[in-house]
Amino acid sequence: MIKRAILVLVCAGLVGCGVLPEAGPAPVQLQLMSVPGIDRSSETVWSTDRGTLILETPQATTALNSRALWYQTGEHQLTPFRDHIWTEPLPLQIERLASEYFSANLSGVNVLVDQPGVSGDFRLRIHLHQWHLDQTSQRLLVVIHADLIRADGQPLVSWQWQQSEALPEVSPQGLAAAGQIWLQKWLTELNDRLLPYVQR
């Protein structure tokens, strides 16, 4: 009877040890920063005399809606970096930084982040298809699509980018740094493309 009780305790101890998580360092968190050169004093103040652009939260794949940073290990295979994550999902970072950039640079235009009850003259809908480190080329690969939509829901114009950016180093930090550089160039280009449509 005593042997059976000891055996049960030993088995329970082994099972218990198996389900306890291994202690380890928390993942390093990375974040895209505000685009340099934004003059806070130039940000538009709300006015009914200006057109209004509503910036929707970018749509993305399930993988890109997570906080993982990805690298491509095969033709159709993405793997997350184990020890690094984003501080928040990439679409939310792009929404925040795009709103900040357009508010300062789309002169004469009200820029609002989409939320219930908000309406405007135009909506900007962004689809993020790819954003990962390609190990073969050692570059950041980005595929992103943007639609400018009128208030009545009719599409006005669409643009697509399929581009890459060199990495300063092949690492999660290098991926984030290349993303920062690419995002700045993309926001500048998109701002210039939007301006003729949204300015009154």
N, C-alpha and C positions, 0 to 999 in steps of 0.2 A: 504494500500500500504506500509506504514512504517512497520507495523507488519510483512508483508511478507518479506520485505528486512531484518529485524532483524532476522527472522527465517532462511533465507538463510545463513546469516553470521554465526549464531550459528551452523548450520549444517556443514558448510564449516570448521569452527573451530574444531568441533569434528572429522571430517574426517581427517583434517590435523594433529591433535594430534595423531590419530591412526597410521599414516604412519611414524611418526618420530621414529628413533631408540632409544631404551633406552640407556642412558649413563651407562657405566660399565667399570670395569678394563679390560685392554687388557690381553689376555691369556699369561700365563708364557711360555716362549720358552725354550725347552730343546734340548741338542745336545750330540751326542756321541763324545768322545774326542779321540785324537791320542792314539794309543796303547802304554803303557809305555815300556821303554827299547829300543826304536829305536835309533840307533846311526846314526845321520845325516851324519857323515863323511864316513859311509860305503855305502851310496846310490850309486848305479851303475852309472857310466858315460857312455853315449852312445858309443857303439863300434860295428863295423861291424863284429868283431870276435865272438860276442856273439849271442845266439839265442834271438829272440824277442817274448815276450808275450803281446798280445793285450787284455786289460781288458775291456769287454763290460759293458755298464751301466746295472746293474741288472734289470731284468724284474720282475714285481710284479703285484699283484691284484690292482684293482682300489682303494680299501681302503688303501692299503699300499703305493700307489703312491701319496697319499695326505699327508698333514702335521699332520694329526690326530694321536694321541696315542690311542690304542684300548684296551678294556677289554671285556672278554667274559661273558655275562650275562645268556646265555642259551646254549643248545647243539649246535645250529647253529646260534647263535645271537651275533654279536659284536656291542659294543657301544663305541663311541668316548668319551674320557674325555673332559669335557666342558671347563675347565679353563686352560688346558695345550696343547701345540702343539709342534711339532718339529720345529727347525729353518729352516730346509729344508726336503723334503721327504726322508724317510729312504733309498731307493735305492741309492740316490745321496750321502748320508753319507757313506754307505757301499762302494761305488765305490771309493770315495776319500780316505777313511782309508785303503782299501785293496791295492790301488795303492801305497800309502805311505809305507805300511808295506812290500809289495813284492819288491818294489824298494830297500829297505834297507836289505832285508833278502834272496831274491832269488839270491844268489851270482852267478856272471857270466851270468846274464840274463838281457836284456833290457826289461823294463816294461813300456808300454804306455797305456794311456787311449784312448779308441776308438774314432775316429773322422774321417771325410771324408779325404780320401787320405792316411790314415795310413795303412800299411800292416806289417805283421809279420809272424813268423813261426807257431805260435799257437794263438788261441783265447780262452779266458776263459769266458764262458757264465753262468751267475748265475740267478737262478729263486728263488725269495723269495715268498713262499706260505703262511706262517703264521709268525706272530711276535706280540703277544699280551699277556696281563695278564689274566691268567685263575683264576677266583675268587674261584673256588672249591679247587684247589690245592695250590692257592696263589703263583704261579710260573709263570715265563715267559715261554711261549711255542714258539718254533721256528721250522719251517719246511723250509729247504732250499736245493736247488739242484744245483750242479755245473757240467758243461760239459767242457772238454778240447777238442778243435777242431783243426785239422790240417789246414794248409794254404789252402789246396784244398777243405776244407769244410767237410771232413770226420771226424766223431766223433772218438776220441781216447780212452777216458775213461770218466766215469760218476760216481759221488758220490752223496749220499743223506744223510742229517742229519735230524732226528726228535728228538729233545732234549728239555730239560727244564732247567731252572736255578732258584735257590731260590732267592726270593726278600728280600732285607734287611728290607723293609717295604712295605705294600700294599698301593701303591700310584703311581701317575705318575712318581715321582722322583725315587721311588723304581724300577719301570719298566725300566727306563733309566739306573739306576745303574746296574741292573741285565743284561741288554743288553750289557753294557760295558764289564762286566766280561765274558759273553758268547762270545762276538765278539773276544776278545783277544785269548781265547782258540781255537776258530774256525779258525782264521787266522793263528795261529801257526800250527795247524793240516793240514790245506789246503796247507800251504807253504811246509811242509814236504812231502805231497803227490805229489805236482807239481814238486818238484825238480828233481826226476829221469827222468821225461819226457822232461823237457824244457832245462836242462843243456846240453851243447855240450861237 
